[in-house]
Amino acid sequence: MFDAELAAQPAAYWTGVAYESLIAFTRARQVELGFTQPQFWLLRNLSPRDLRPEGGAATVPQLREAMRTYLRPEDDLEAEAAVLVDRGWLTRDDDGFRITDAGERARVGLKEHAPAIRALLHKDIDDADYVTTLKVLRQFIRNTGGPLD
């Protein structure tokens, strides 16, 4: 495709295709490593050393609310949490789910895979092009009144 043809393409279409492709790729790599993206998010959102600095338990509705900006419709937090309970990474009581010491160790270990997945995603893309792309996407968001946080 020539640049003029590319410039006429709808950004919404291509950002949607890119989003779906990036999510599918990332989730497939995580499954190959023995965990799912929602499981990792549960650990992160229950860890006092990560996204829950106040510590304590959280219910599925509370966790769903905390993840509302990135949770996908097909994500079943109840089922994903049950897997983590079976692994001994979470416990459940009347107040909700809590991360265990084993779950905290698992969270740290799972996080170590992120750089390798990122490297696969960024293959043959230099940092300057990546930054330019993000700046363009952020401008689209500003132009449409969307949130930048």
C-alpha positions, 0 to 999 in steps of 0.5 A: 500500500502506498502512503497516500492509501494508508493515510486514508485508512480508518484509524478505528479499524486498524486500532481495533485490529491491533488491539485484538491481535496484541491481546490474543498474542499476549494471552497465548504466550501466557497460557504457554507459560501456564497462566492466564492474563486474568489470573495474573491480574487477580494476583496483582489486584490482591497483592499488597506489594502491587495494586492493593497496597492496603492489603486485605480481601476483595470480592469478585465484584470489587475485583471486577470494578478494579479491572473494569478498564482492561477486563474483557467480557469473556473473562470469568474472574470467579472461575479464574480465582477458583484455579488460583485457590486450587493452586494455593495462590489465593484463599477465600473467606467471607470477606472475599479472596486474599493472596497467599505467600505462595501467590505473592511468589507466583506473582513475582515469577509471572511478572518476570515473563513480561519483558520477553513477551514485550520483546516479541511484540516490539520485534523490528519496531524501534523505540522512536517509531513506537513513541511516535505511534503512542503520541499519535494514538494519544492525540486521537484520544484527545481529539475525541475527548477520551481519557488519557489516564 
